[in-house]
Amino acid sequence: MNHNLLDALNVRVVGDGDRILVLAHGFGTDQSAWQRVLPYFLSHYRIILYDLVCAGSVNPGYFNFRRYSTLDGYVDDLLSILDTLCIDRCAYVGHSVSAMIGILAAIRRPHLFTKLVLIGASPRFLNDEDYHCGFEQEQIEQVFTAMQSNYEAWVNGHAPLAVGSDVPTAVREFSRTLFNMRPDISLFVLRTVFNSDLRGVLGLVTVPCCIIQTAHDVLLPASAATYLMNHLGGPTTMEVVDTEGHLPHLTAPGRLAQVLRQVLSG
């Protein structure tokens, strides 16, 4: 099964360095989201790239709705990839939902990770009585309704909003990978993300973390990063990348790479 998993999720190992770095993409993208960041790291790291099972670049036949009804299925995939490649220590960079996946993986296997870098991360995307770092239920339901009624129109509206910067190439790129997802899988994954709540387990993280936030992200208020800062169990720092939006690796790859290099060498 495991070598099949490497094929199924398009696992690639690139670069010449001694240290291992995992780059894990977020919802609506695939590993190509890292292509402009990669050149900054190839000479210093062996880099593991893969596609989440929900990505449009993966055969949708591999998407088991029961297995991926919680984030645990994705955590299993990540750990299986690292085990199959015989990795016993690595740094991990996760964007958006992959930040959540990294947190859960590090709780299960703390000795596997030297550092977690969490880009555009949130422990929960829905507000409740004492938590206001996300969305109201009604807002989310409107998103689901829009996705179901006309997926293409939803993508055309959502992509510029998420990118949040005047970078047309980034909007085109994000639109492309969102369109590549099968709409029913896309909706299911978003429901899973919005049903996830990591607040109760953040204290179990012992691995050093760095939270990376952009100057302004429509999808994620700065309060979510502050919440993580205050509740993650391991030593935690925060860096702000000087760009707008939820996808700094698409909008400001050079600036993000600079921050990542600094964070990972520390």
Beta strands, then each sheet from edge to edge (+ up, - down):
strand 1: 12-14
strand 2: 19-24
strand 3: 45-50
strand 4: 90-95
strand 5: 113-119
strand 6: 209-216
strand 7: 236-244
sheet 1: 1+ 3- 2- 4- 5- 6- 7-
end
